[in-house]
Amino acid sequence: MRGDSLCLCCEPLLAFNCHCRDCQRASGTAFAAILRVPAAAFTVTKGAPQFYTIRGDSGNTSAALLPQCGSPLFSRLSGMSDVVV
């Protein structure tokens, strides 16, 4: 899959819907559709996302946002450095 700013060079490892409050706020709906992919197969092809850290019960999440508008792009989980969600 290739978009304007992101490139995924493999099939997703897992697809699911997350209903946590952070995902509800980020998506503006009752859930966020999530793909878990290998970090090695994922690249940012255009621009530089802005990162911020969210602390949760299961560890820290580093969320990447578009700097122009704050739209969420992807996240990296502290306990799973080999995947991107």
N, C-alpha and C positions, 0 to 999 in steps of 0.2 A: 504494500500500500504506500502511496506517496501523496502527500498533500502539499500545500503551498509552503509550509514551514517545517513539516516533520516528515520523516521517512521511516517506515517499518519494513525490514527486509526478511520477514519470516511470518509464519502463522502465529497468532496469539496462543499463549500457554493456557489461558483461562479467560472466560468472559462471565461477568456477573453484574448484578445491580446492588449498589450499596445504599442503604437507607440511613446512614449516620447523619447527624446534624450538619457536620462540615460539608458533606456531599450534597445535602439538601440545599444548603445556602449557596454553594458553588454552582449548582445546576439550576436553581430556582424552581425545582420540582420536588416530588416526594422521594426521588432517588436519582443516582447518577449511574449511567452505564459505564462499566469499567472493563478495560482489557489489560491483562497482565502479559507483558512481553519480555523477552531477554534483553537486558541492558545493552549487550553487545550488538544487537540487531536494530537498535533504535538510535537515530541521529536527528539533531536539529539542523535543518538545511538553510534556514534563513533567519536572521536576527539573533538576538541574545535574550533569552527569557530572564525574568527577575525571579529570584528564589526567596521564599520565606519558610520558616520552620514552625510546624504545628506540633505541640506536645500532646500525646495521647496516652491512654492506659497501656497500649501495646508498644510504645516507643515513639520516637520522633519521626515525623514525615517532612520531607523537604518538598514543597510545592512550587512548581514553575508556572509563572504567570506571564501573559503578554504585558510588557511595560506600558504600552499606550493606553490600555483599557482595563487591565486587571483580570481578563478572562483566563480561566485555568487551562493549562495545556497538558501537564503530566505531573506525576509525583514520584519520588524515590523514598522508599521505606528504610529506616535505619537498620532493621533486622534482616533485610533482604536486599543487599546491595547489587545482586546479580539480576534484578528485575526492575522494570519501570511500569507504573500503572497510570 
